[in-house]
């Protein structure tokens, strides 16, 4: 919880910084990001993938549709249990700093999905996902940026009433300006 408070304070303090907008209304971006996924209680190692399409409704604000998928044992499976999840999460972004070399933003999202974890008679279970965080796009080429997103991520399995993921993650990938 302390990490969430630090993250929220950082986002709020950043609103006092001056903004030099480089994004313009109507811009469209596509991104692909990944984050390591460890399973609590064992040594499984997997991956969370995030694929997004972002549309700028204002010079400094955008909306996005994000497809998220995860696999808890993609690289290492000591528990011999594989849990895959798939979800859609709409989000809003506000760009606090936009200069020619980097763009720093805050993000807020909420969505739904499902896990293919079999427990008892249920073969699939429903998820809700909440995300709040900060991100950075570092321009590499004219339309290509390195993208880093550090969200507090809370996914709840509402079928079984259990947490699926809870905490801060680090997503790294690429952002491409389509228009």
ChimeraX commands (.cxc) that place a marker at each C-alpha (Angstrom):
marker #1 position 0.00,0.00,0.00 radius 0.5
marker #1 position 2.93,2.33,0.71 radius 0.5
marker #1 position 4.15,1.89,-2.89 radius 0.5
marker #1 position 0.72,2.94,-4.17 radius 0.5
marker #1 position 0.80,6.08,-2.00 radius 0.5
marker #1 position 4.27,7.00,-3.33 radius 0.5
marker #1 position 3.07,6.47,-6.91 radius 0.5
marker #1 position -0.05,8.62,-6.40 radius 0.5
marker #1 position 1.98,11.42,-4.76 radius 0.5
marker #1 position 4.45,11.36,-7.67 radius 0.5
marker #1 position 1.63,11.67,-10.19 radius 0.5
marker #1 position -0.01,14.53,-8.28 radius 0.5
marker #1 position 3.27,16.44,-7.85 radius 0.5
marker #1 position 4.06,16.10,-11.54 radius 0.5
marker #1 position 0.96,18.12,-12.47 radius 0.5
marker #1 position 2.81,21.26,-11.35 radius 0.5
marker #1 position 5.44,20.81,-14.09 radius 0.5
marker #1 position 5.17,22.85,-17.26 radius 0.5
marker #1 position 3.90,21.07,-20.36 radius 0.5
marker #1 position 5.29,21.44,-23.88 radius 0.5
marker #1 position 2.91,19.30,-25.94 radius 0.5
marker #1 position 4.26,17.17,-28.79 radius 0.5
marker #1 position 1.19,14.95,-29.18 radius 0.5
marker #1 position -1.75,16.40,-31.05 radius 0.5
marker #1 position -5.45,15.69,-31.11 radius 0.5
marker #1 position -6.16,12.90,-33.59 radius 0.5
marker #1 position -2.81,11.08,-33.20 radius 0.5
marker #1 position -3.05,7.28,-33.05 radius 0.5
marker #1 position -0.43,5.07,-31.40 radius 0.5
marker #1 position -0.02,1.29,-31.12 radius 0.5
marker #1 position 2.07,-0.35,-28.41 radius 0.5
marker #1 position 3.29,-3.73,-27.24 radius 0.5
marker #1 position 4.65,-4.23,-23.71 radius 0.5
marker #1 position 5.64,-7.12,-21.47 radius 0.5
marker #1 position 6.21,-7.64,-17.74 radius 0.5
marker #1 position 7.56,-10.65,-15.81 radius 0.5
marker #1 position 4.96,-12.57,-13.79 radius 0.5
marker #1 position 5.89,-14.55,-10.69 radius 0.5
marker #1 position 3.43,-16.75,-8.84 radius 0.5
marker #1 position 3.24,-16.16,-5.08 radius 0.5
marker #1 position 4.13,-19.25,-3.04 radius 0.5
marker #1 position 6.20,-21.09,-5.65 radius 0.5
marker #1 position 8.89,-20.49,-8.23 radius 0.5
marker #1 position 6.77,-20.21,-11.38 radius 0.5
marker #1 position 7.92,-17.58,-13.85 radius 0.5
marker #1 position 5.66,-16.25,-16.57 radius 0.5
marker #1 position 4.86,-13.17,-18.59 radius 0.5
marker #1 position 2.13,-10.54,-18.92 radius 0.5
marker #1 position 1.70,-9.06,-22.41 radius 0.5
marker #1 position -0.11,-5.79,-23.05 radius 0.5
marker #1 position -1.16,-4.73,-26.56 radius 0.5
marker #1 position -2.68,-1.26,-26.87 radius 0.5
marker #1 position -4.22,1.16,-29.34 radius 0.5
marker #1 position -4.26,4.79,-28.17 radius 0.5
marker #1 position -6.22,7.71,-29.62 radius 0.5
marker #1 position -5.54,11.33,-28.60 radius 0.5
marker #1 position -8.79,13.15,-27.88 radius 0.5
marker #1 position -6.83,16.27,-26.84 radius 0.5
marker #1 position -3.19,17.29,-27.27 radius 0.5
marker #1 position -2.35,16.01,-23.78 radius 0.5
marker #1 position -5.04,13.37,-23.16 radius 0.5
marker #1 position -5.83,10.06,-24.80 radius 0.5
marker #1 position -8.02,7.00,-24.48 radius 0.5
marker #1 position -6.83,3.50,-25.22 radius 0.5
marker #1 position -8.06,-0.04,-25.64 radius 0.5
marker #1 position -5.69,-2.59,-24.14 radius 0.5
marker #1 position -5.68,-6.35,-24.62 radius 0.5
marker #1 position -3.84,-8.09,-21.77 radius 0.5
marker #1 position -2.80,-11.72,-21.65 radius 0.5
marker #1 position -0.75,-13.63,-19.11 radius 0.5
marker #1 position 0.74,-17.05,-18.52 radius 0.5
marker #1 position 2.14,-17.80,-15.04 radius 0.5
marker #1 position 4.46,-20.63,-16.14 radius 0.5
marker #1 position 5.70,-19.62,-19.59 radius 0.5
marker #1 position 9.40,-19.84,-18.62 radius 0.5
marker #1 position 9.41,-21.94,-15.45 radius 0.5
marker #1 position 6.72,-24.15,-13.86 radius 0.5
marker #1 position 7.58,-25.62,-10.47 radius 0.5
marker #1 position 3.93,-25.82,-9.41 radius 0.5
marker #1 position 2.91,-27.76,-12.54 radius 0.5
marker #1 position -0.17,-25.49,-12.71 radius 0.5
marker #1 position -0.61,-23.19,-15.69 radius 0.5
marker #1 position -2.98,-20.25,-15.41 radius 0.5
marker #1 position -3.66,-18.17,-18.50 radius 0.5
marker #1 position -5.73,-15.00,-18.52 radius 0.5
marker #1 position -7.15,-12.75,-21.23 radius 0.5
marker #1 position -8.73,-9.34,-20.70 radius 0.5
marker #1 position -9.72,-6.01,-22.24 radius 0.5
marker #1 position -9.00,-2.83,-20.30 radius 0.5
marker #1 position -9.99,0.61,-21.58 radius 0.5
marker #1 position -7.87,3.37,-20.04 radius 0.5
marker #1 position -7.26,7.11,-20.09 radius 0.5
marker #1 position -3.86,8.76,-20.18 radius 0.5
marker #1 position -2.84,12.32,-19.36 radius 0.5
marker #1 position 0.54,13.51,-20.63 radius 0.5
marker #1 position 2.22,15.71,-18.02 radius 0.5
marker #1 position 5.47,16.24,-19.90 radius 0.5
marker #1 position 5.70,16.14,-23.69 radius 0.5
marker #1 position 8.98,17.24,-25.18 radius 0.5
marker #1 position 10.73,16.13,-28.37 radius 0.5
marker #1 position 12.72,13.37,-26.59 radius 0.5
marker #1 position 10.31,11.92,-24.01 radius 0.5
marker #1 position 6.66,11.91,-22.95 radius 0.5
marker #1 position 5.73,11.26,-19.30 radius 0.5
marker #1 position 2.12,10.36,-18.48 radius 0.5
marker #1 position -0.31,9.04,-15.90 radius 0.5
marker #1 position -2.73,6.22,-16.68 radius 0.5
marker #1 position -5.99,4.95,-15.19 radius 0.5
marker #1 position -7.85,1.87,-16.44 radius 0.5
marker #1 position -10.53,-0.66,-15.57 radius 0.5
marker #1 position -11.58,-3.77,-17.46 radius 0.5
marker #1 position -12.84,-7.33,-17.54 radius 0.5
marker #1 position -11.49,-10.69,-18.61 radius 0.5
marker #1 position -11.26,-14.36,-17.75 radius 0.5
marker #1 position -8.79,-16.97,-16.49 radius 0.5
marker #1 position -8.65,-20.52,-17.79 radius 0.5
marker #1 position -7.78,-21.84,-14.34 radius 0.5
marker #1 position -9.89,-24.93,-13.60 radius 0.5
marker #1 position -11.14,-25.18,-10.01 radius 0.5
marker #1 position -13.92,-27.60,-9.15 radius 0.5
marker #1 position -16.69,-27.47,-11.73 radius 0.5
marker #1 position -15.76,-24.06,-13.26 radius 0.5
marker #1 position -13.42,-24.26,-16.26 radius 0.5
marker #1 position -13.14,-20.50,-16.77 radius 0.5
marker #1 position -13.54,-17.70,-14.29 radius 0.5
marker #1 position -14.26,-13.98,-14.63 radius 0.5
marker #1 position -11.79,-11.20,-13.77 radius 0.5
marker #1 position -11.99,-7.52,-13.01 radius 0.5
marker #1 position -8.84,-5.44,-13.52 radius 0.5
marker #1 position -7.94,-2.03,-12.11 radius 0.5
marker #1 position -4.75,-0.19,-13.03 radius 0.5
marker #1 position -3.27,3.18,-12.08 radius 0.5
marker #1 position 0.27,4.20,-12.85 radius 0.5
marker #1 position 2.82,6.29,-14.64 radius 0.5
marker #1 position 4.61,5.77,-17.91 radius 0.5
marker #1 position 7.37,7.15,-20.08 radius 0.5
marker #1 position 7.86,7.11,-23.85 radius 0.5
marker #1 position 11.49,7.72,-24.90 radius 0.5
marker #1 position 11.77,8.66,-28.56 radius 0.5
marker #1 position 14.17,6.41,-30.50 radius 0.5
marker #1 position 13.19,7.12,-34.14 radius 0.5
marker #1 position 10.74,9.50,-35.81 radius 0.5
marker #1 position 7.68,7.32,-35.01 radius 0.5
marker #1 position 9.14,4.69,-32.64 radius 0.5
marker #1 position 9.56,5.07,-28.88 radius 0.5
marker #1 position 10.75,2.85,-26.06 radius 0.5
marker #1 position 7.80,2.62,-23.66 radius 0.5
marker #1 position 7.96,1.97,-19.91 radius 0.5
marker #1 position 4.81,1.66,-17.78 radius 0.5
marker #1 position 4.82,1.21,-14.01 radius 0.5
marker #1 position 1.25,0.57,-12.83 radius 0.5
marker #1 position -0.31,-0.62,-9.63 radius 0.5
marker #1 position -2.22,-3.57,-11.02 radius 0.5
marker #1 position -5.12,-5.30,-9.22 radius 0.5
marker #1 position -6.82,-8.26,-10.91 radius 0.5
marker #1 position -9.56,-10.06,-8.98 radius 0.5
marker #1 position -11.09,-13.41,-9.85 radius 0.5
marker #1 position -14.76,-12.63,-9.18 radius 0.5
marker #1 position -15.90,-16.22,-9.83 radius 0.5
marker #1 position -13.84,-17.61,-6.94 radius 0.5
marker #1 position -13.54,-14.38,-4.90 radius 0.5
marker #1 position -9.73,-14.34,-4.95 radius 0.5
marker #1 position -6.88,-12.05,-5.99 radius 0.5
marker #1 position -5.25,-13.00,-9.29 radius 0.5
marker #1 position -2.63,-10.24,-9.27 radius 0.5
marker #1 position -2.00,-7.38,-6.88 radius 0.5
marker #1 position 0.96,-5.04,-6.85 radius 0.5
marker #1 position 3.27,-2.87,-8.89 radius 0.5
marker #1 position 4.60,-4.17,-12.17 radius 0.5
marker #1 position 7.14,-2.90,-14.69 radius 0.5
marker #1 position 6.12,-3.15,-18.34 radius 0.5
marker #1 position 8.69,-2.47,-21.05 radius 0.5
marker #1 position 8.08,-2.41,-24.80 radius 0.5
marker #1 position 7.61,-0.21,-27.83 radius 0.5
marker #1 position 5.17,2.50,-28.93 radius 0.5
marker #1 position 4.63,3.31,-32.61 radius 0.5
marker #1 position 2.90,6.45,-33.89 radius 0.5
marker #1 position 0.52,5.38,-36.68 radius 0.5
marker #1 position -0.83,8.84,-37.42 radius 0.5
marker link #1:1,2 radius 0.2
marker link #1:2,3 radius 0.2
marker link #1:3,4 radius 0.2
marker link #1:4,5 radius 0.2
marker link #1:5,6 radius 0.2
marker link #1:6,7 radius 0.2
marker link #1:7,8 radius 0.2
marker link #1:8,9 radius 0.2
marker link #1:9,10 radius 0.2
marker link #1:10,11 radius 0.2
marker link #1:11,12 radius 0.2
marker link #1:12,13 radius 0.2
marker link #1:13,14 radius 0.2
marker link #1:14,15 radius 0.2
marker link #1:15,16 radius 0.2
marker link #1:16,17 radius 0.2
marker link #1:17,18 radius 0.2
marker link #1:18,19 radius 0.2
marker link #1:19,20 radius 0.2
marker link #1:20,21 radius 0.2
marker link #1:21,22 radius 0.2
marker link #1:22,23 radius 0.2
marker link #1:23,24 radius 0.2
marker link #1:24,25 radius 0.2
marker link #1:25,26 radius 0.2
marker link #1:26,27 radius 0.2
marker link #1:27,28 radius 0.2
marker link #1:28,29 radius 0.2
marker link #1:29,30 radius 0.2
marker link #1:30,31 radius 0.2
marker link #1:31,32 radius 0.2
marker link #1:32,33 radius 0.2
marker link #1:33,34 radius 0.2
marker link #1:34,35 radius 0.2
marker link #1:35,36 radius 0.2
marker link #1:36,37 radius 0.2
marker link #1:37,38 radius 0.2
marker link #1:38,39 radius 0.2
marker link #1:39,40 radius 0.2
marker link #1:40,41 radius 0.2
marker link #1:41,42 radius 0.2
marker link #1:42,43 radius 0.2
marker link #1:43,44 radius 0.2
marker link #1:44,45 radius 0.2
marker link #1:45,46 radius 0.2
marker link #1:46,47 radius 0.2
marker link #1:47,48 radius 0.2
marker link #1:48,49 radius 0.2
marker link #1:49,50 radius 0.2
marker link #1:50,51 radius 0.2
marker link #1:51,52 radius 0.2
marker link #1:52,53 radius 0.2
marker link #1:53,54 radius 0.2
marker link #1:54,55 radius 0.2
marker link #1:55,56 radius 0.2
marker link #1:56,57 radius 0.2
marker link #1:57,58 radius 0.2
marker link #1:58,59 radius 0.2
marker link #1:59,60 radius 0.2
marker link #1:60,61 radius 0.2
marker link #1:61,62 radius 0.2
marker link #1:62,63 radius 0.2
marker link #1:63,64 radius 0.2
marker link #1:64,65 radius 0.2
marker link #1:65,66 radius 0.2
marker link #1:66,67 radius 0.2
marker link #1:67,68 radius 0.2
marker link #1:68,69 radius 0.2
marker link #1:69,70 radius 0.2
marker link #1:70,71 radius 0.2
marker link #1:71,72 radius 0.2
marker link #1:72,73 radius 0.2
marker link #1:73,74 radius 0.2
marker link #1:74,75 radius 0.2
marker link #1:75,76 radius 0.2
marker link #1:76,77 radius 0.2
marker link #1:77,78 radius 0.2
marker link #1:78,79 radius 0.2
marker link #1:79,80 radius 0.2
marker link #1:80,81 radius 0.2
marker link #1:81,82 radius 0.2
marker link #1:82,83 radius 0.2
marker link #1:83,84 radius 0.2
marker link #1:84,85 radius 0.2
marker link #1:85,86 radius 0.2
marker link #1:86,87 radius 0.2
marker link #1:87,88 radius 0.2
marker link #1:88,89 radius 0.2
marker link #1:89,90 radius 0.2
marker link #1:90,91 radius 0.2
marker link #1:91,92 radius 0.2
marker link #1:92,93 radius 0.2
marker link #1:93,94 radius 0.2
marker link #1:94,95 radius 0.2
marker link #1:95,96 radius 0.2
marker link #1:96,97 radius 0.2
marker link #1:97,98 radius 0.2
marker link #1:98,99 radius 0.2
marker link #1:99,100 radius 0.2
marker link #1:100,101 radius 0.2
marker link #1:101,102 radius 0.2
marker link #1:102,103 radius 0.2
marker link #1:103,104 radius 0.2
marker link #1:104,105 radius 0.2
marker link #1:105,106 radius 0.2
marker link #1:106,107 radius 0.2
marker link #1:107,108 radius 0.2
marker link #1:108,109 radius 0.2
marker link #1:109,110 radius 0.2
marker link #1:110,111 radius 0.2
marker link #1:111,112 radius 0.2
marker link #1:112,113 radius 0.2
marker link #1:113,114 radius 0.2
marker link #1:114,115 radius 0.2
marker link #1:115,116 radius 0.2
marker link #1:116,117 radius 0.2
marker link #1:117,118 radius 0.2
marker link #1:118,119 radius 0.2
marker link #1:119,120 radius 0.2
marker link #1:120,121 radius 0.2
marker link #1:121,122 radius 0.2
marker link #1:122,123 radius 0.2
marker link #1:123,124 radius 0.2
marker link #1:124,125 radius 0.2
marker link #1:125,126 radius 0.2
marker link #1:126,127 radius 0.2
marker link #1:127,128 radius 0.2
marker link #1:128,129 radius 0.2
marker link #1:129,130 radius 0.2
marker link #1:130,131 radius 0.2
marker link #1:131,132 radius 0.2
marker link #1:132,133 radius 0.2
marker link #1:133,134 radius 0.2
marker link #1:134,135 radius 0.2
marker link #1:135,136 radius 0.2
marker link #1:136,137 radius 0.2
marker link #1:137,138 radius 0.2
marker link #1:138,139 radius 0.2
marker link #1:139,140 radius 0.2
marker link #1:140,141 radius 0.2
marker link #1:141,142 radius 0.2
marker link #1:142,143 radius 0.2
marker link #1:143,144 radius 0.2
marker link #1:144,145 radius 0.2
marker link #1:145,146 radius 0.2
marker link #1:146,147 radius 0.2
marker link #1:147,148 radius 0.2
marker link #1:148,149 radius 0.2
marker link #1:149,150 radius 0.2
marker link #1:150,151 radius 0.2
marker link #1:151,152 radius 0.2
marker link #1:152,153 radius 0.2
marker link #1:153,154 radius 0.2
marker link #1:154,155 radius 0.2
marker link #1:155,156 radius 0.2
marker link #1:156,157 radius 0.2
marker link #1:157,158 radius 0.2
marker link #1:158,159 radius 0.2
marker link #1:159,160 radius 0.2
marker link #1:160,161 radius 0.2
marker link #1:161,162 radius 0.2
marker link #1:162,163 radius 0.2
marker link #1:163,164 radius 0.2
marker link #1:164,165 radius 0.2
marker link #1:165,166 radius 0.2
marker link #1:166,167 radius 0.2
marker link #1:167,168 radius 0.2
marker link #1:168,169 radius 0.2
marker link #1:169,170 radius 0.2
marker link #1:170,171 radius 0.2
marker link #1:171,172 radius 0.2
marker link #1:172,173 radius 0.2
marker link #1:173,174 radius 0.2
marker link #1:174,175 radius 0.2
marker link #1:175,176 radius 0.2
marker link #1:176,177 radius 0.2
marker link #1:177,178 radius 0.2
marker link #1:178,179 radius 0.2
view
